[in-house]
Amino acid sequence: MSTTDSVKKLQPHWWRKTLAGGAGGFALALLIVGLFAWYGPGGIRAADKVQFNMWMITPLWMLIFSLTYLFRTGWRALLFMLVVNTVGWSVFLMLRGDLPA
């Protein structure tokens, strides 16, 4: 058995990875910026924080989007984004008091 046979290769599931990075990555970027906005320095009412938060969504989204192509399969990327977003948004909404504990 050669070395290339024993190493698990990345699969080119472009459509699934793109969907995971596009939709799941955007939701995750919003979650990260939302957590910083509400619980970061100065809270939600800090001066100039709105502008900073707005500009941070795109770099975070593109970073997450590009990293989804490193998953071995598209299904793993979709499953990971689904689980991380579900857990993250649930915790965020419970911290804000929008969901019952």
C-alpha positions, 0 to 999 in steps of 0.5 A: 500500500502506498502512502497516497492510498493510506492518507484520506484525501479531501473530496471536492464536494464544491456545492456542499462546501460552498453552501456550508460556507455561504449560509452557515458561515454567514450565520456563524459570522453574525453570531460571533459579531453579535456576541462581541456586540452584546458582551464585549467592551462597553456593551451594545451601547458603546460609541462607534461599536456599531460601525466596527461590528458592521465592518467585521462581519465580512472578514469573519465570514470570508475566513469561515467560508474559506476554511470550509473547503478544508473539510474532508467531505461536503457533508461534514462541512454542512453537519459541522456548520449546522451543529455549531450554529444551532448550539451557538445561537441557542446559547446566545438567545438564552443569554439574552433571555429570548429562549426559555432555559 
